[in-house]
Amino acid sequence: MPDSLKQRFAGVPVLVYGLAVTSFINRMGGTAKLFMALYLRETLGFDLAAVGMLLALYGAGLLAGSFGVSVLTDHLPARRLMLGMLVASAACLLMLCWVSSPLWLAVWLLLGGVFDGGYRPSMQRVLMQSCPQAIRSRAQSLQRVAVNLGFAFGGLIGGWFAEYDYRYVFAADAATALAAATFLHWALRRADTLEPPQVHASGTADNARWPYADPPFLWFLLACLLLSIVYAQSESTMSNYLREYAALSPAWIGATFALNGFMVAFLQIPVTLHTEHWPPRRTMMLGAAVLTGGFAILPLAAGLPAPGGALVALLSTAIYTLGEMLLMPPQTAMMMQRADTGRAGHYLALYNAIWGGRTMLAPLLGNLVYARFGGHAVWAMCAGFGALALWVQYHAISRMQAVTDAGR
């Protein structure tokens, strides 16, 4: 690591690096849900409406797990919750290898969503308690690098497994979840040995602000919801669209997932360090616009002779990934700053419910639009949602910053 990077990350606690490695291991198998749409349609023969409903059930589980576990972090140790979520998620993935009826698929996708959704907020609460505000964006960048590096390898491995049998992807995901839980157990004990735990305040007093009565934050969440619907099309409708309109193989689709992961893995920290002194509103507005533009150009991939469609798909991925890198670290840091002066568990609950629940609403909307109006209409919908999100986000951030400045 160059000296300049060492200096910038010198204050990051050892525990944060342990969390990053855990996320890397867990995410190496995390492409199972990305291939779920193809598995349900091509292997099990479900129509688009059924695919959308089953993926929405997984999203409902993510929503419940994200919200419920976030609130639980006010009452139970977040570290134990993290371990429990990883082990339970592995069990659900193993069950998905063996079931094929709609009822049992619905059950295990719902439960899997609960446990997958519960991991992120418990990890965020540990990170909040371990880091002061000044270094949270850098800690978030480390997390994103780890997650996406694992995702990149997982995309390549998952695409290769999917060529043979989609169930191999689920088994690999279960194995990495168990490996991540094993490493996390060791890392927590090791971090406590090297550095005595230091818990930073995170707003749990009885007179702390409620997020449900915080209008600027609620508008901020609306912008997050719109952008999450746009982003989640990469996890639901995009794979079927690229198969049908651009005739891409599962390996090529896996390569687009891998490009997203490798870009974040190698560029997230430089992007964050370059932009961390920008006003947060500027960074988030640019990120939201670029992310939306990446999805809006996907119709250009349709009908092109090989390898034209694949190149457009990769270009689209590169663009929306840049937007993601600009948007997510300051967005999460702004949420955590808000949570510090409120009931942290509930702030985390609402924010993670938006991003966790994206896989409930986005598949329903995306597949409904796809089935009724065709694949191109999905990306027109994304462009419209992105434009509305830009307007809402601009005004929400202005109001949040005005309230923060007035309180100083």
Wavefront OBJ file of the C-alpha trace (Angstrom):
o trace
v 0.000 0.000 0.000
v 1.470 3.431 -0.938
v 2.501 5.669 1.947
v -0.271 8.188 1.184
v -2.912 5.461 1.474
v -1.324 4.132 4.670
v -1.581 7.593 6.210
v -5.207 8.035 5.121
v -6.231 4.656 6.569
v -3.982 4.720 9.639
v -6.891 5.490 11.983
v -9.137 2.669 10.769
v -9.562 0.081 13.574
v -8.320 -3.476 13.112
v -11.882 -4.738 13.501
v -12.933 -2.909 10.328
v -10.394 -4.904 8.323
v -11.753 -8.108 9.869
v -15.272 -7.118 8.824
v -14.010 -6.410 5.310
v -12.401 -9.842 4.966
v -15.592 -11.459 6.267
v -17.630 -9.623 3.655
v -15.163 -10.645 0.939
v -15.461 -14.340 1.821
v -19.242 -14.192 2.118
v -19.679 -12.304 -1.140
v -17.544 -14.725 -3.170
v -20.583 -16.975 -3.254
v -23.106 -14.160 -3.312
v -24.069 -14.385 -6.980
v -26.638 -17.131 -6.348
v -29.501 -14.642 -6.207
v -28.292 -12.921 -9.378
v -28.668 -16.182 -11.293
v -31.952 -17.025 -9.585
v -34.041 -15.383 -12.324
v -32.345 -17.512 -14.994
v -32.656 -20.653 -12.854
v -36.366 -20.143 -12.270
v -37.096 -19.418 -15.918
v -34.723 -21.701 -17.839
v -34.345 -24.717 -15.528
v -37.673 -24.802 -13.695
v -39.753 -23.282 -16.520
v -41.607 -20.538 -14.609
v -43.047 -17.618 -16.570
v -41.971 -14.018 -15.988
v -44.870 -13.282 -13.637
v -43.983 -16.249 -11.411
v -40.290 -15.314 -11.502
v -41.170 -11.809 -10.411
v -43.352 -13.049 -7.543
v -40.731 -15.483 -6.229
v -37.969 -12.886 -6.400
v -40.302 -10.424 -4.694
v -40.740 -12.891 -1.817
v -36.969 -12.966 -1.397
v -37.088 -9.176 -1.409
v -39.820 -9.219 1.235
v -37.514 -11.320 3.385
v -34.666 -8.867 2.819
v -36.970 -6.039 3.837
v -38.064 -7.826 7.012
v -34.536 -8.885 7.910
v -33.027 -5.472 7.200
v -35.616 -3.653 9.310
v -35.989 -6.183 12.105
v -32.306 -6.868 12.717
v -31.501 -3.140 12.567
v -33.935 -2.528 15.436
v -32.594 -5.570 17.298
v -29.115 -4.014 17.318
v -30.458 -1.562 19.932
v -31.164 -4.538 22.227
v -28.865 -7.457 21.271
v -25.124 -7.619 20.531
v -24.622 -6.870 16.843
v -21.641 -9.228 16.699
v -23.720 -12.256 17.649
v -26.421 -11.236 15.214
v -23.864 -11.145 12.378
v -22.715 -14.690 13.099
v -26.253 -16.003 13.345
v -27.283 -14.426 10.038
v -24.382 -16.015 8.150
v -25.030 -19.533 9.459
v -28.796 -19.359 8.882
v -28.295 -17.990 5.359
v -26.085 -20.975 4.491
v -28.795 -23.378 5.652
v -31.414 -21.736 3.435
v -29.120 -21.844 0.394
v -28.554 -25.559 0.856
v -32.310 -26.117 0.935
v -32.697 -24.212 -2.347
v -30.469 -26.828 -3.989
v -33.093 -29.517 -3.375
v -36.529 -27.926 -3.784
v -38.349 -27.146 -7.023
v -42.028 -26.675 -6.099
v -43.287 -23.060 -6.016
v -44.385 -23.401 -2.372
v -41.040 -24.582 -1.003
v -39.109 -22.199 -3.215
v -41.223 -19.388 -1.782
v -40.568 -20.536 1.798
v -36.801 -20.816 1.476
v -36.420 -17.664 -0.611
v -38.407 -15.723 1.991
v -36.352 -17.089 4.896
v -33.104 -16.669 2.968
v -34.000 -13.045 2.375
v -34.565 -12.493 6.110
v -31.119 -13.803 7.006
v -29.323 -12.155 4.064
v -30.992 -8.872 4.935
v -30.027 -9.151 8.585
v -26.285 -9.409 7.959
v -25.741 -5.909 6.586
v -27.349 -3.839 9.398
v -25.614 -5.828 12.110
v -22.290 -5.267 10.330
v -23.057 -1.547 9.949
v -23.858 -1.222 13.642
v -20.531 -2.822 14.588
v -18.785 -0.452 12.172
v -20.613 2.575 13.615
v -19.652 1.574 17.151
v -16.020 1.041 16.133
v -15.383 4.196 14.065
v -15.700 7.922 14.725
v -17.573 9.967 12.107
v -14.406 11.295 10.485
v -13.313 7.917 9.104
v -16.642 6.244 8.372
v -16.559 7.017 4.641
v -13.141 5.351 4.416
v -14.354 2.371 6.438
v -17.370 2.106 4.130
v -15.032 2.219 1.135
v -13.050 -0.704 2.538
v -16.278 -2.632 2.965
v -17.345 -1.897 -0.586
v -13.953 -2.930 -1.958
v -14.139 -6.225 -0.068
v -17.746 -6.925 -1.030
v -17.228 -6.160 -4.689
v -13.913 -7.965 -5.000
v -15.661 -11.032 -3.650
v -18.601 -10.341 -5.955
v -16.256 -10.113 -8.956
v -14.729 -13.511 -8.285
v -18.179 -14.852 -7.501
v -19.524 -13.573 -10.812
v -16.862 -15.441 -12.755
v -17.198 -18.619 -10.692
v -20.982 -18.415 -10.659
v -21.163 -17.924 -14.420
v -18.964 -20.984 -14.925
v -21.010 -23.108 -12.499
v -24.259 -21.921 -14.104
v -23.141 -23.338 -17.449
v -23.358 -26.819 -15.837
v -25.987 -26.608 -13.116
v -27.416 -23.574 -11.338
v -27.602 -25.546 -8.083
v -23.811 -25.575 -7.935
v -24.028 -21.787 -7.537
v -26.279 -22.162 -4.477
v -23.971 -24.755 -2.910
v -20.950 -22.471 -3.411
v -22.836 -19.589 -1.803
v -23.660 -21.738 1.239
v -20.026 -22.821 1.592
v -18.715 -19.257 1.526
v -21.318 -18.109 4.076
v -20.141 -20.807 6.502
v -16.489 -19.931 5.822
v -17.266 -16.259 6.474
v -18.918 -17.093 9.806
v -15.896 -19.145 10.854
v -13.480 -16.353 9.976
v -15.646 -13.703 11.657
v -15.670 -15.655 14.927
v -11.853 -15.720 14.868
v -11.526 -12.080 13.712
v -13.712 -10.709 16.501
v -11.630 -12.416 19.164
v -8.380 -11.400 17.459
v -9.430 -7.749 17.116
v -10.345 -7.534 20.810
v -6.907 -8.910 21.666
v -5.033 -6.394 19.481
v -7.213 -3.351 20.244
v -9.420 -2.910 23.311
v -13.015 -2.346 22.096
v -13.988 1.331 21.853
v -17.681 1.985 21.402
v -18.621 5.322 19.803
v -21.972 6.809 20.756
v -24.776 6.102 18.326
v -27.857 7.814 19.632
v -29.943 5.471 21.746
v -31.094 7.889 24.451
v -34.810 8.057 25.236
v -35.036 11.699 24.071
v -33.156 11.044 20.816
v -34.769 12.020 17.510
v -37.130 9.541 15.857
v -36.500 8.952 12.134
v -40.258 8.584 11.553
v -40.670 12.229 12.605
v -37.666 13.495 10.622
v -39.120 14.842 7.326
v -35.788 15.637 5.599
v -34.580 12.107 6.284
v -37.827 10.610 4.987
v -37.458 12.546 1.708
v -33.867 11.344 1.575
v -35.179 7.767 1.896
v -37.609 8.347 -0.980
v -34.674 9.234 -3.233
v -32.862 6.117 -2.001
v -35.932 4.011 -2.818
v -36.175 5.304 -6.391
v -32.468 4.747 -7.001
v -32.600 1.290 -5.408
v -35.360 0.260 -7.841
v -33.178 1.385 -10.732
v -30.074 -0.366 -9.406
v -31.907 -3.593 -8.549
v -32.834 -4.188 -12.188
v -29.270 -5.512 -12.525
v -30.295 -8.267 -10.091
v -33.677 -9.136 -11.577
v -34.604 -8.166 -15.146
v -31.203 -7.433 -16.683
v -30.046 -11.047 -16.976
v -33.207 -12.154 -18.800
v -33.078 -9.024 -20.968
v -29.493 -9.689 -22.026
v -30.359 -13.311 -22.786
v -33.406 -12.439 -24.876
v -32.478 -9.171 -26.589
v -28.680 -9.453 -26.839
v -28.368 -13.282 -26.951
v -25.659 -13.324 -24.255
v -24.639 -16.590 -22.591
v -24.655 -17.041 -18.789
v -20.850 -16.733 -18.878
v -21.083 -13.301 -20.549
v -23.735 -12.216 -18.061
v -21.462 -13.392 -15.258
v -18.697 -11.286 -16.821
v -20.831 -8.139 -16.481
v -21.314 -8.919 -12.781
v -17.574 -9.494 -12.483
v -16.782 -6.154 -14.166
v -18.977 -4.381 -11.633
v -17.162 -6.106 -8.780
v -13.636 -5.566 -10.078
v -14.279 -1.882 -10.809
v -15.457 -1.229 -7.277
v -12.654 -3.359 -5.843
v -9.886 -1.430 -7.608
v -11.400 2.047 -8.001
v -13.640 2.634 -4.968
v -10.880 3.799 -2.618
v -9.248 6.176 -5.163
v -12.682 7.600 -6.060
v -13.569 8.087 -2.380
v -10.245 9.727 -1.524
v -10.532 12.020 -4.560
v -14.083 13.111 -3.755
v -14.228 13.026 0.064
v -13.613 16.789 0.234
v -16.391 17.552 -2.240
v -19.742 18.700 -0.841
v -21.752 15.497 -0.254
v -24.648 16.800 -2.331
v -22.420 17.256 -5.387
v -21.002 13.738 -5.116
v -24.379 12.089 -4.587
v -26.090 14.054 -7.376
v -23.364 13.136 -9.852
v -23.453 9.519 -8.717
v -27.240 9.259 -9.098
v -27.132 10.782 -12.591
v -24.339 8.506 -13.825
v -25.957 5.396 -12.329
v -29.246 6.181 -14.084
v -27.488 6.824 -17.388
v -25.770 3.449 -17.262
v -29.079 1.597 -17.251
v -30.746 3.943 -19.741
v -28.332 2.945 -22.538
v -28.977 -0.824 -22.287
v -31.414 -0.888 -25.281
v -28.407 -0.143 -27.489
v -27.290 -3.750 -26.877
v -30.369 -5.252 -28.528
v -29.944 -7.021 -31.831
v -26.289 -6.179 -32.385
v -24.091 -8.827 -34.032
v -21.540 -10.463 -31.742
v -19.704 -9.137 -29.855
v -21.580 -5.832 -30.094
v -24.269 -6.669 -27.564
v -21.708 -7.882 -25.041
v -19.633 -4.719 -25.435
v -22.650 -2.475 -24.862
v -23.601 -4.539 -21.799
v -20.080 -4.112 -20.409
v -20.141 -0.369 -21.162
v -23.493 -0.028 -19.398
v -22.069 -1.885 -16.398
v -18.984 0.346 -16.313
v -21.131 3.502 -16.326
v -23.628 2.485 -13.661
v -20.774 1.145 -11.510
v -19.049 4.526 -11.578
v -22.309 6.092 -10.436
v -22.581 3.510 -7.657
v -19.034 4.291 -6.450
v -19.769 8.008 -6.297
v -23.165 7.620 -4.638
v -22.976 4.928 -1.983
v -20.170 5.871 0.493
v -21.360 9.467 1.104
v -24.976 8.323 1.175
v -24.267 5.736 3.882
v -22.059 8.166 5.818
v -24.826 10.786 5.746
v -27.312 8.243 7.095
v -24.907 7.290 9.913
v -24.350 10.939 10.802
v -28.107 11.356 11.090
v -28.348 8.191 13.189
v -25.749 9.475 15.670
v -28.240 12.057 16.975
v -31.276 9.778 16.873
v -32.302 6.233 17.662
v -29.569 4.548 15.673
v -31.256 1.168 15.325
v -34.361 2.726 13.797
v -32.395 4.941 11.416
v -30.458 1.886 10.292
v -33.741 -0.015 10.033
v -35.353 2.421 7.616
v -32.260 2.866 5.463
v -31.527 -0.850 5.238
v -35.200 -1.622 4.642
v -35.011 0.556 1.522
v -31.895 -1.089 0.113
v -32.758 -4.551 1.431
v -36.337 -4.345 0.214
v -35.323 -3.277 -3.287
v -35.460 -6.919 -4.327
v -39.140 -7.054 -3.402
v -40.460 -4.028 -5.282
v -37.967 -3.884 -8.150
v -38.605 -7.418 -9.516
v -42.374 -6.880 -9.376
v -42.178 -3.579 -11.238
v -39.430 -4.625 -13.629
v -40.954 -7.972 -14.607
v -44.448 -6.490 -14.864
v -43.234 -3.784 -17.227
v -41.111 -6.339 -19.110
v -44.024 -8.758 -19.591
v -46.551 -6.103 -20.606
v -44.523 -3.599 -22.606
v -41.310 -5.429 -23.520
v -37.743 -5.304 -22.238
v -36.913 -1.837 -23.598
v -39.650 -0.297 -21.438
v -37.806 -1.371 -18.272
v -34.925 0.971 -19.063
v -37.295 3.817 -19.923
v -38.843 3.289 -16.475
v -35.362 3.444 -14.933
v -34.630 6.741 -16.680
v -37.854 8.241 -15.328
v -37.281 7.016 -11.776
v -33.703 8.274 -11.868
v -34.756 11.750 -12.976
v -37.332 11.955 -10.178
v -34.748 10.700 -7.674
v -32.348 13.485 -8.652
v -34.964 16.146 -7.884
v -35.997 14.570 -4.557
v -32.407 13.931 -3.471
v -31.287 17.498 -4.176
v -33.977 18.999 -1.946
v -33.698 16.320 0.752
v -29.944 16.804 1.190
v -30.360 20.579 1.279
v -32.899 20.288 4.090
v -30.800 17.743 6.014
v -27.719 19.946 5.824
v -29.725 23.014 6.837
v -30.996 21.238 9.963
v -27.462 20.022 10.783
v -25.973 23.508 10.359
v -28.709 25.060 12.488
v -27.946 22.604 15.298
v -24.273 23.515 15.480
l 1 2 3 4 5 6 7 8 9 10 11 12 13 14 15 16 17 18 19 20 21 22 23 24 25 26 27 28 29 30 31 32 33 34 35 36 37 38 39 40 41 42 43 44 45 46 47 48 49 50 51 52 53 54 55 56 57 58 59 60 61 62 63 64 65 66 67 68 69 70 71 72 73 74 75 76 77 78 79 80 81 82 83 84 85 86 87 88 89 90 91 92 93 94 95 96 97 98 99 100 101 102 103 104 105 106 107 108 109 110 111 112 113 114 115 116 117 118 119 120 121 122 123 124 125 126 127 128 129 130 131 132 133 134 135 136 137 138 139 140 141 142 143 144 145 146 147 148 149 150 151 152 153 154 155 156 157 158 159 160 161 162 163 164 165 166 167 168 169 170 171 172 173 174 175 176 177 178 179 180 181 182 183 184 185 186 187 188 189 190 191 192 193 194 195 196 197 198 199 200 201 202 203 204 205 206 207 208 209 210 211 212 213 214 215 216 217 218 219 220 221 222 223 224 225 226 227 228 229 230 231 232 233 234 235 236 237 238 239 240 241 242 243 244 245 246 247 248 249 250 251 252 253 254 255 256 257 258 259 260 261 262 263 264 265 266 267 268 269 270 271 272 273 274 275 276 277 278 279 280 281 282 283 284 285 286 287 288 289 290 291 292 293 294 295 296 297 298 299 300 301 302 303 304 305 306 307 308 309 310 311 312 313 314 315 316 317 318 319 320 321 322 323 324 325 326 327 328 329 330 331 332 333 334 335 336 337 338 339 340 341 342 343 344 345 346 347 348 349 350 351 352 353 354 355 356 357 358 359 360 361 362 363 364 365 366 367 368 369 370 371 372 373 374 375 376 377 378 379 380 381 382 383 384 385 386 387 388 389 390 391 392 393 394 395 396 397 398 399 400 401 402 403 404 405 406 407 408
